[in-house]
Amino acid sequence: MKTTKPLFHHMGRIAASGVLMLAAAVAGAASTATVNGVSIVIPTAAEFEKATGIKPLDKPLNIRVCIFDPVGNSGPAMQYAKDMVLQAKRWNVFLDIRAYTDERIAAEDFKAGQCDAAAISTFRAKQFNKFIGSLDSVGGLQDYAQVRTAMNVLYTNPKVAPLMIEGPYQIGGVVPLGAVYVMVNDRSINSIEKAAGKKVAVLDFDKSQAKMVQQLGAQPVASDMTNFSGKFNNGQVDIIAAPAIVFRPLELYRGLGDKGGIFRIPLAMMSGSVVFRREKFLKEVPDLDDKLQKIRNFVITYLDQAYALIDSVEKDIPERYWMDLSKEDKDKYFRMMREARLQLTQDGTYDPRMMALLKKVRCKHDPSNYECSLKDE
């Protein structure tokens, strides 16, 4: 069995490094590591400065950061963040990092002004920026080729940058975390119809999930990121949705048991976001938007490492768990998800601008799809 700690550690590194994107800092010394068989290269500060033209700040910048790490202060994201605190000083940036095992409290403290920035899931970030928060919409992106295209647009298209600002908040960066797959404790639950009456764990703060489950005739069970896996593993719910990166760390194979399975079709594409208080940073860094665009143009070249890691952990899940659907069933699922997106956009849950962008991405990759001739999304 492959160890999961190195992988979780690096995913924490990816998320935590987003904080320093705000301050124009990257790791100070070049290094290469192998994680789950994937070579990870971290650029030097000199390479970063040469590529972006960004130099250390003229005066000190103090940043308080709320970081969601399920393990807490000794968790992978926090351990990397602590390393980055030392590296940030060379850029005249001083980080005060705070660990949260409860993502809800991290978001609330950020909202209350106790932190200047927060590293949280994009699901949770929707309350601060509806446009980016709608990126992880159900069926919005259907494969990793589409994810790459969407990320390229978000990172490099200057027309999108203003949409990352909403009220007092701004999104500093988005990191792909992989497809969210439906996992069932009984492979006989192999169709939409057979989900009726089953108990499904849904995130209590994401109303779209409960709505979809109710439409299936199933029973939504309010959960959060700290307890949904326990409910599945203990048999309190029959169905969950989760990305591959948490399969081994959360021991989801216990919930699958001998009879369970995983549908090899993405319900959504999950990501993490770094959100910050724009006024705070703009006051200290007047050319903030110019710096952010340069940083995004640089960081996008390193996202291939994230995709490679995601591919590695998905292949690490034993093949016996995967359940493949026929093309007919896949089409049925995608149609159902499209109808859900339309309804959730109409009721204000999703941002129509993001829905339009995602549709353009899908149709760029599959222009013959029936939805591409329709004007309702």
N, C-alpha and C positions, 0 to 999 in steps of 0.2 A: 504493500500500500504506500502510495506517495505521501510524503509529509505535506501538510497544508499550511504550516506556519510561514514558510518562506513566501508562498503566494499571497497569503493574507497580509503579510508584512509589506510586500511590494504594492499591493492595491492600496494599502494605507499610505504608502509613500506618494503614489500618484495623486490621491485626494489631498493630502496635506500640502503637497508642493503648490497646489493652486493658490494657497494663501500668499506665497511669495511671488506669484505672478502679479499680485496687486502692487507689490513693492519693487518689482523688476529685479528679483533675485533668483538665482538657481544655485545648485550645489557648487561649492568652491573648488573642488578637486575632481578631476575626471575619474570615473571608475566604471568597471564592467562586472556584471554579476550574471550568473545563470540561475533562473528561477523556473522551476517546472520545465526544464529543458529549453527555455527561451533566454537568449542573450539580452541583457538589459544594459544599455549604455546611458550614463548620465553625463551631460556636457560639462565642460569646465566653465568657470566664470568668464575666462578670456574669450572662449568660443561664443558665449552668450552675448558679451559686450560687442564683439566683432560683428555678429549677425544682426543685432538690433540697434547698435549705436548708443545704447543706454548705459550711463555711467552711475556710480553711487550718488545718492542724494546729497545736496549741499548741506542740509541740516537734518538732525535726527527725526525719525518718524516712529512714533510709538503706536503699536497696534495691539488691541486685545482681541483674541480670536477664540470663538466657541467651536470646539471640534467634537463631532459625534464619533465616539469610538465605543462599540458595544462592550469591549473589555475594560474600558476605563483608563486611568492614568498610566497603566503598564501595557496598554494595548498597542497594536502595530502602528496605527495612525499617530498616536501620541508619541511613541518612541521615535518615529521619524521626524515629527514636528519638533521634538526636543533637539535633534541634530540640526534641523534647519534654523532653530533659534540662534545657534552659534554661527552658522553660515551667513545669516541675515545681517549680522553686525557689520560685516565688511561692506555692506551696502548702506550703512548708517540707518538700518531699520532694526527696531527693538520690539520683539514679539513677546506678549504675555499670553500664553496658551492655556486654555481651560478645557479639561476633558468632561464629556457628558456621556453617560451610559444610556440616558433617555433622550432620544432625539427631539421629542416634543418640548422638553424643558430647555434644550439648547436653543431651539427656535424662539421660544418665549423670552429667554434672557436676551437674545440678540434683538428681538423686537423692542424689549424694554430699555435698550441702550446700554446694557451691561457689557456688551461686546461690540467691536467695530466691524467684525467680519465673522462669518460662520461657514463651516464646511458640513453640509448636510445633503440628504438625498434630493434629487430634483423633484420627486413627488412632494416633499415637504417644502421645497423652495417656491412652489407655486403661489403661496400666500404672499410672497415678496415680488414675484415677477410672473405674471400669468402666461406671458408669451413663452419663456423658457420652460416654465412649469408644465406646459402642455406638450413638451417634447416627448415625454414618456407615455403618450396617449395610447390607448388600446388599439393595436393593429396599425399604428401610425407609420411604423417602419417595419418591414417584413423580413429583412435579411441584412447581413453585415455589409454588403456592398452598398445598400441604401443608407446604412448608418454612416459609413465613410463619407458619402456624398453630403449628407446632412451636416455632419461635423465640419466638413470643409467649408460649407456655406456659412455656418455659424461663426467659424473662426476667422475666415478671410474676407468675407463680403462686407465692405464698410457700410452698406445700406442696412445691414442687420444690426450693427452695433447700437444704434439708438434704441432699438427695441429691447435691448438688455437693460434699459433704464426705466424704472417705474416708480414714480413718487420719490421718496428719499433713498431708494435702494437701487443697486446695480449688480449685475452678474459679472463676476470676474472671469469665470471659466467653467466649462462643463467637461466631465470625464465619462466616457462610456464604461459601463460595468457589466454589460452582457444582456442577452435575451432572457426574458422572464418566461419560464416554462410552467405549464400546468402539471402538477404532480398529484396522483391519486393513490389511495391505499388499496385499491382493487382494480385490476386491469379490465374488469367487466364494465367499468364506467368508461366506455369507449366512444360515447357519442353525447351530443348536446342533450338529447332526450333522456339519457340515463343519468344525467346529473340532477334531475328533478328529485327533490326531497333530501338531497345530500347536504351535509354541513360543510360550508366553505369559509375558510379564514379570509377576512378582508381587513385592510388597513382602516382603522377607525376614523382617520382624518381625510381619507380619500373617498368621497361619496360616490364617485363614479363606479368603484368596484362593487359596492353594495347594490347599486342600481342594476348592474349587469347580472349579478348573481340572482337577484329577484326575478329578472326577465327570464332566466333559465328555469325558474320554478324551484331553485335551490334555496337553502337557508343560510344567509350571511351571518357569520359569527365575528363580531368586532374584535380586532386584535391589533397589536402593534409590532414593531420590528424586534422587540425583545422577547415576545412570547408566542408568536405565530408558529414557530418551529416546534416548541414544546407541545402545543396543542395538537399538532400533526403527529408528532412522535408518540404522544400518549393516547392517540385515538379519539381525542375530543372533536376533531374535525376530520372529514374524509378527503378534502381537497385543499391544496394550497397552490400559490403561484410564487416562484422564486427563481433567481438566476443561479447558474452553475457554480459561481464563486463561493456560495454559501453551502453547497451540498455536503462537503466533508466537514467544514468547521462546525456546522449546526447539526451534523449527524442525521441528515434527512433520510438516510437509508434505513434508519430505525422505523420511521413512519411508513416507508414503502414496504418494509417487510419482505415476505416471499411472494406476495400477490400484487404488489403495487407496480406502478409504471409512470413514465414521464412522456408526455406528448411532445414529439419533435416538431413543434410549431410554436413560434414566438407569440405570446399574448401581448407583449410590449417589449420595448428595448429600454432597459434601466440605465440611469446615469446618476452621477453625483454632481453637485454644484457648489461653487464658492460664491456667496453673496455678501456684499459689504455696504456700508453707509456711504453713499456717494459724497455728501457734503464734507464729511470728515477727511476723505482722501483728496478731494478737489481743492480743499483749503490748503493742504500741505503740498500737493503736487498739481499745480495749475494746468500742466500739459498732460493730465491723467489719461484722457481718451487717446491721445496720440501714442503714449507709452503702451497702453493696453493693446492697441491694434498691432503694434510692433511685436509685443510679447506673444499675442495670439498667433501671428504669422510664423513665429519661431516654434512655439509649442506644438502646433499642428503636425510638424515634421516628426515629432516623437510619439505621436499617438499610435503609430504602428505597433509599438511595444505593448500597448494596452490590448490591442486586438489579438496579438499573438498569445498573450497570457490568457485571454478569454477563450481562445480556441484550445489552448492546452488544458484548461480545467474542464471544458466540455468533453474533450476526448478522454479525460481521466475518469469520467462517470462510467461505470461498467455498462457494456452494451446491452446486457440483459434487461436493463431498466427502460430503455428507449422504446417508444411505440410510434411506428410510422403510420401516417394516415394516407388514404387514397387521395388522388387529385380532386375527386368529387367532394370528399369530406373537407379537404383543405379549403376549397373554394367556398364551401358552405360556411366554414368558420370565419373566413375573411369577410364574407358578405355580412355575417352577423356582427362582426366587429365594426365594419363600416357603418352599419345602421346605428350601432351604439354611439360611435363618434359623432354622427350627425345629430343625434338626440342630445348628447352631452354638450355639443357646441351650441345648439339652439337654446339650451337652458342655462348657458353661461359658464359651464364647468371648464370647457376648453376655449382657448383663444383662437378665433377664426383665422387670424394671420398665420399662426403656426400650422393650422390645419391645411391652409392653402399651400404653404411651403412644403409640407410633408407630402402632399398629393403630387406636387411638381416633381419631387424626388422619386416617388414611386413610379410615376408615369415616364420619367426619364429612363428608368431601368426596364420598364415593361409598358411601352407605349400602346400595345395592342389590348391592354386590359380594358374591360368594358367601362370602368369608372372614369377613364381618361376622357371620354366624350361627354360626360355629365358635368353640370355646372353647379351642383349643390354642395360642394365642399371646397 
